[in-house]
Amino acid sequence: PSAGAGLGVERFVKYVCGLKHIGEVQPFPRIPGQVIDL
């Protein structure tokens, strides 16, 4: 329980790398209309 102040790994990497979208650092980002088979 972080009360909304928790900093996830993806958000930290996004900040450090200066990226605009969190989907660029997620290992399995959600892409509308695309199915990922695992």
N, CA, C and O atoms as a GROMACS GRO file, in nm:
protein
  152
    1PRO      N    1   0.083  -0.121   0.000
    1PRO     CA    2   0.000   0.000   0.000
    1PRO      C    3   0.086   0.126   0.000
    1PRO      O    4   0.148   0.160   0.101
    2SER      N    5   0.091   0.192  -0.110
    2SER     CA    6   0.175   0.311  -0.120
    2SER      C    7   0.095   0.440  -0.124
    2SER      O    8   0.152   0.549  -0.134
    3ALA      N    9  -0.036   0.430  -0.115
    3ALA     CA   10  -0.124   0.547  -0.115
    3ALA      C   11  -0.105   0.632  -0.240
    3ALA      O   12  -0.122   0.754  -0.237
    4GLY      N   13  -0.070   0.567  -0.350
    4GLY     CA   14  -0.056   0.640  -0.476
    4GLY      C   15   0.078   0.706  -0.497
    4GLY      O   16   0.100   0.770  -0.600
    5ALA      N   17   0.170   0.692  -0.402
    5ALA     CA   18   0.301   0.756  -0.415
    5ALA      C   19   0.411   0.658  -0.452
    5ALA      O   20   0.528   0.693  -0.453
    6GLY      N   21   0.373   0.534  -0.482
    6GLY     CA   22   0.473   0.433  -0.516
    6GLY      C   23   0.533   0.459  -0.654
    6GLY      O   24   0.461   0.493  -0.747
    7LEU      N   25   0.663   0.441  -0.665
    7LEU     CA   26   0.732   0.461  -0.793
    7LEU      C   27   0.771   0.324  -0.847
    7LEU      O   28   0.859   0.258  -0.792
    8GLY      N   29   0.705   0.281  -0.954
    8GLY     CA   30   0.734   0.152  -1.012
    8GLY      C   31   0.864   0.153  -1.091
    8GLY      O   32   0.917   0.258  -1.124
    9VAL      N   33   0.913   0.034  -1.120
    9VAL     CA   34   1.039   0.020  -1.194
    9VAL      C   35   1.026   0.083  -1.332
    9VAL      O   36   1.116   0.152  -1.378
   10GLU      N   37   0.912   0.058  -1.399
   10GLU     CA   38   0.894   0.113  -1.533
   10GLU      C   39   0.894   0.266  -1.531
   10GLU      O   40   0.955   0.329  -1.618
   11ARG      N   41   0.827   0.324  -1.434
   11ARG     CA   42   0.823   0.471  -1.426
   11ARG      C   43   0.961   0.528  -1.394
   11ARG      O   44   0.998   0.634  -1.446
   12PHE      N   45   1.037   0.460  -1.310
   12PHE     CA   46   1.172   0.505  -1.277
   12PHE      C   47   1.263   0.502  -1.400
   12PHE      O   48   1.336   0.597  -1.426
   13VAL      N   49   1.257   0.392  -1.474
   13VAL     CA   50   1.339   0.379  -1.596
   13VAL      C   51   1.298   0.483  -1.699
   13VAL      O   52   1.382   0.541  -1.766
   14LYS      N   53   1.167   0.506  -1.712
   14LYS     CA   54   1.117   0.608  -1.805
   14LYS      C   55   1.174   0.746  -1.768
   14LYS      O   56   1.214   0.822  -1.856
   15TYR      N   57   1.175   0.776  -1.640
   15TYR     CA   58   1.227   0.905  -1.594
   15TYR      C   59   1.378   0.917  -1.618
   15TYR      O   60   1.426   1.019  -1.668
   16VAL      N   61   1.452   0.812  -1.583
   16VAL     CA   62   1.598   0.815  -1.597
   16VAL      C   63   1.640   0.826  -1.743
   16VAL      O   64   1.734   0.897  -1.776
   17CYS      N   65   1.569   0.754  -1.832
   17CYS     CA   66   1.603   0.755  -1.974
   17CYS      C   67   1.545   0.874  -2.049
   17CYS      O   68   1.580   0.898  -2.164
   18GLY      N   69   1.458   0.949  -1.984
   18GLY     CA   70   1.398   1.066  -2.047
   18GLY      C   71   1.298   1.033  -2.156
   18GLY      O   72   1.281   1.109  -2.251
   19LEU      N   73   1.231   0.918  -2.142
   19LEU     CA   74   1.133   0.876  -2.242
   19LEU      C   75   0.998   0.941  -2.215
   19LEU      O   76   0.970   0.983  -2.103
   20LYS      N   77   0.916   0.949  -2.318
   20LYS     CA   78   0.787   1.017  -2.306
   20LYS      C   79   0.676   0.922  -2.264
   20LYS      O   80   0.589   0.959  -2.185
   21HIS      N   81   0.677   0.799  -2.316
   21HIS     CA   82   0.569   0.704  -2.290
   21HIS      C   83   0.620   0.585  -2.211
   21HIS      O   84   0.728   0.532  -2.239
   22ILE      N   85   0.542   0.543  -2.112
   22ILE     CA   86   0.582   0.430  -2.028
   22ILE      C   87   0.581   0.299  -2.106
   22ILE      O   88   0.650   0.204  -2.068
   23GLY      N   89   0.505   0.292  -2.214
   23GLY     CA   90   0.501   0.172  -2.297
   23GLY      C   91   0.635   0.140  -2.362
   23GLY      O   92   0.657   0.027  -2.406
   24GLU      N   93   0.723   0.239  -2.370
   24GLU     CA   94   0.855   0.217  -2.430
   24GLU      C   95   0.947   0.137  -2.339
   24GLU      O   96   1.045   0.080  -2.387
   25VAL      N   97   0.918   0.131  -2.210
   25VAL     CA   98   1.004   0.058  -2.116
   25VAL      C   99   0.938  -0.068  -2.061
   25VAL      O  100   1.005  -0.148  -1.995
   26GLN      N  101   0.810  -0.088  -2.087
   26GLN     CA  102   0.741  -0.207  -2.038
   26GLN      C  103   0.780  -0.328  -2.122
   26GLN      O  104   0.785  -0.320  -2.244
   27PRO      N  105   0.806  -0.443  -2.056
   27PRO     CA  106   0.841  -0.563  -2.132
   27PRO      C  107   0.726  -0.615  -2.218
   27PRO      O  108   0.750  -0.671  -2.326
   28PHE      N  109   0.602  -0.596  -2.173
   28PHE     CA  110   0.484  -0.639  -2.248
   28PHE      C  111   0.382  -0.525  -2.250
   28PHE      O  112   0.281  -0.532  -2.179
   29PRO      N  113   0.405  -0.420  -2.330
   29PRO     CA  114   0.312  -0.307  -2.332
   29PRO      C  115   0.180  -0.345  -2.397
   29PRO      O  116   0.174  -0.434  -2.482
   30ARG      N  117   0.074  -0.278  -2.357
   30ARG     CA  118  -0.057  -0.299  -2.419
   30ARG      C  119  -0.065  -0.217  -2.547
   30ARG      O  120  -0.051  -0.095  -2.545
   31ILE      N  121  -0.087  -0.286  -2.657
   31ILE     CA  122  -0.100  -0.219  -2.786
   31ILE      C  123  -0.240  -0.251  -2.838
   31ILE      O  124  -0.270  -0.368  -2.863
   32PRO      N  125  -0.326  -0.150  -2.855
   32PRO     CA  126  -0.463  -0.176  -2.900
   32PRO      C  127  -0.466  -0.251  -3.033
   32PRO      O  128  -0.397  -0.214  -3.128
   33GLY      N  129  -0.546  -0.358  -3.037
   33GLY     CA  130  -0.563  -0.435  -3.160
   33GLY      C  131  -0.456  -0.539  -3.184
   33GLY      O  132  -0.460  -0.608  -3.286
   34GLN      N  133  -0.360  -0.552  -3.094
   34GLN     CA  134  -0.253  -0.650  -3.113
   34GLN      C  135  -0.260  -0.755  -3.002
   34GLN      O  136  -0.269  -0.721  -2.884
   35VAL      N  137  -0.254  -0.882  -3.041
   35VAL     CA  138  -0.257  -0.992  -2.946
   35VAL      C  139  -0.116  -1.048  -2.931
   35VAL      O  140  -0.049  -1.077  -3.031
   36ILE      N  141  -0.071  -1.063  -2.807
   36ILE     CA  142   0.062  -1.118  -2.781
   36ILE      C  143   0.046  -1.260  -2.732
   36ILE      O  144  -0.014  -1.283  -2.626
   37ASP      N  145   0.100  -1.356  -2.805
   37ASP     CA  146   0.095  -1.496  -2.763
   37ASP      C  147   0.215  -1.524  -2.673
   37ASP      O  148   0.330  -1.497  -2.709
   38LEU      N  149   0.186  -1.578  -2.554
   38LEU     CA  150   0.295  -1.609  -2.462
   38LEU      C  151   0.324  -1.755  -2.461
   38LEU      O  152   0.414  -1.800  -2.390
   0.00000   0.00000   0.00000
